[in-house]
């Protein structure tokens, strides 16, 4: 099953993208753990893009989610500041961020715990990120 949509880069993008991802996950009968993880990932990435990426207000955030038998492929495209999660976030665990009492900061460690980064490129003024989320109920992808 496939979702391909775009959302104006504003605070409402997060709720609109979540609603679309939720509908897709329900239609695909995605297992509960994978569904919850997918929704948290979509929420974190779009919230970070809108809040920290500072995309132009008239720009769009592209979201493509493809659900297959054993994995979910998530692709996000935005016109925000360059951000390559392979090198632009501190190497820490989700637990370390929470234990340190850091407000925020747990999103990317959580995403990296659950997903593999398949691709990132900065081209034509856009960030293009590809992630893969396993459908299995495993607790970690590392």
C-alpha positions in Angstrom: 0.0 0.0 0.0 1.2 3.5 -0.8 0.7 7.0 0.5 2.1 9.9 -1.5 1.1 13.3 -0.4 2.5 16.8 0.4 1.7 19.3 3.1 2.2 23.0 3.4 5.3 23.5 5.7 3.4 24.9 8.7 2.3 23.7 12.1 -0.8 21.9 10.7 1.5 19.7 8.5 2.1 17.4 11.4 -1.5 16.7 12.2 -2.4 16.3 8.5 0.5 13.9 7.8 -0.4 11.9 10.9 -4.0 11.5 9.8 -2.9 10.3 6.4 -0.3 7.9 7.8 -2.9 6.6 10.3 -5.4 5.9 7.6 -2.8 4.1 5.5 -1.6 2.0 8.4 -5.2 1.0 9.3 -6.0 0.1 5.7 -2.9 -2.0 5.5 -3.6 -3.7 8.8 -0.1 -2.9 10.0 0.7 -4.6 13.2 0.2 -2.5 16.3 3.9 -2.0 17.2 4.9 -1.1 13.7 1.8 1.3 13.4 2.7 3.1 16.6 6.3 3.4 15.5 5.4 4.7 12.1 3.1 7.4 13.5 5.8 8.5 16.0 8.4 8.7 13.3 6.1 10.7 11.0 5.3 13.1 13.8 8.9 13.6 14.9 10.2 14.1 11.4 7.5 16.6 10.4 7.6 18.4 13.7 11.4 18.8 13.5 11.2 20.0 9.9 8.6 22.6 10.7 10.1 23.7 14.0 13.9 23.5 13.4 14.3 23.2 9.6 12.8 26.6 9.0 11.4 25.7 5.5 9.9 28.6 3.6 6.3 29.1 4.6 5.0 28.6 1.1 7.0 25.4 0.6 5.7 21.8 0.8 6.8 18.8 2.8 6.5 15.7 0.6 5.7 12.4 2.4 5.7 9.0 0.7 5.0 5.8 2.8 5.0 2.4 1.2 3.9 -0.5 3.3 5.2 -3.9 2.3 5.0 -7.3 4.0 8.2 -7.0 6.0 9.0 -3.3 6.1 7.7 0.2 5.7 9.6 2.6 3.5 9.3 6.3 4.6 10.5 9.1 2.3 10.4 12.8 3.3 11.3 15.8 1.2 11.5 19.4 2.4 13.0 22.7 1.6 14.3 23.4 5.1 17.9 23.8 6.2 20.2 21.0 5.2 20.0 18.2 7.7 21.7 14.8 7.3 20.7 12.6 10.3 23.7 10.4 9.6 26.1 13.2 10.7 24.0 16.2 12.0 22.7 14.7 15.3 24.7 13.7 18.3 25.4 10.0 18.7 23.4 9.1 21.8 20.8 6.6 22.7 17.1 7.4 23.3 17.6 6.3 27.0 20.6 8.6 27.4 18.7 11.6 26.1 15.7 10.9 28.5 18.0 10.1 31.5 19.9 13.3 30.9 16.7 15.2 31.3 17.1 16.8 28.0 13.8 18.5 26.9 13.3 17.2 23.5 16.2 15.5 21.8 14.8 12.0 22.1 13.1 12.0 18.7 16.1 11.2 16.5 17.7 8.6 18.8 14.2 6.9 18.9 14.0 7.0 15.1 17.5 5.6 14.7 16.7 2.9 17.1 13.8 1.7 15.0 14.8 2.6 11.5 17.6 2.2 9.0 18.6 5.3 7.1 18.5 4.2 3.5 19.4 7.4 1.9 19.9 11.2 2.3 20.7 13.8 -0.2 20.6 17.5 -0.5 19.6 18.4 -4.1 18.0 21.4 -5.7 17.5 23.0 -2.3 15.7 20.0 -0.9 16.4 17.5 1.8 15.5 14.0 0.7 15.5 11.4 3.4 14.7 7.7 3.0 14.1 5.4 6.0 13.1 1.7 6.4 11.1 0.5 9.4 10.8 -3.2 9.9 7.3 -4.5 10.4 8.4 -7.2 12.9 7.9 -6.6 16.6 11.6 -6.5 17.3 12.6 -3.8 19.8 15.7 -2.6 18.0 17.2 -2.4 14.5 20.7 -2.3 15.8 
